């Protein structure tokens, strides 16, 4: 998918940025916790892989969090009621540049040192679904817990070029607020649903948290 780069010094360290890491805590309502957040629960540190919102009778609601232990030792599914808070761990973040990926790792470049660092795909926020949205040179954030990288995150939004889409909405498309949608292939290889007025060659903005069309890029 992405070719390897030459002339880059490669390093495979758990955390080459450890001297800059600190840990802070914030009490955050469960309805404001985002995928990829790092939380402390029962004296363990967890990454929020996914979450779902469920509405109950009489206006009640609850949230289910799919959590991954940062040590890689386990997963759990936790339920929280609306109005509850969780302790979010704020970690220092290092911004790197995407180079390429192989079967097991993401390879990122530190633009300050021009060193390459490899991170396991297992900590890539979004997993297999997010991979097609990676772009050459994309800015990627890495969060660390002490000496261990725990989350690799894409930006919240990305701009892509439509390389293939039907000229008009085809049968079976979705309808939202009166607008017909159709499938589009992006220059990264990803697929998203776009409004029928989007054409080949258009640049569009995609929400990389929900992998959905936002608007045409200016």
Phi, psi and omega in degrees: 000312178235134181283149176289149180264148176254157176080015179247129179285124186262138175223146179235078180252146177301314180206094179287355184249016187307321182299343184259003187274135172220161182237132177227160184233144176226138173274116187236133175301143185299332181284356178251000180282132182256158174300136183094352177293153178249124183234157173254130181215123180052048175064020174233155181257129184232152172255135178279105179288307178213164173214152178229149181249130182235127179267134180250176178293158178059032174082002180282163179204155173217163183236139175247125180252127171269113189247145176239126177296134183295341178279351182081012186268359179171170176230160177206158176245119183243143179248134178231142176276153177302135182100341176286160175239158174231159181269104180273131179270120176268119180247150173297143185242139175249128178266126180236177182243132181291131176255297181195172174226154173239199185293338188234342189220153168262135180250120186237151183251133171273111183289347177279323184247350184060029175261146179262138179232141182250135181231140183295143179297338181297341179254010178282118183295119183106338175059217184300329182292330183275336187306316181297345181268357176295141179235147177302124179084003181300141177282126184238137178257139177238125176258142181239145168247109185055246183258014187235129173291134184243332180216133171247124189233138170282167174295166182293329180222156177220155178251130186226158175257133177282121180255347177201133175191146178299150180293333177224161179297132180267172179295148178087005179285163179274154178236129181222117179055037177085354181262129178276142181242155179218163181281145177223142174259132182261165183294345176275350184100352180284161177238136175220161173272133182230157176298155186296341180280353178282134184239166174302135181095344178290147173261132182232156176260132182242133172286115185272005171270325181244358179055052181227156177295138177249304182193170171282140180285145179275000000 
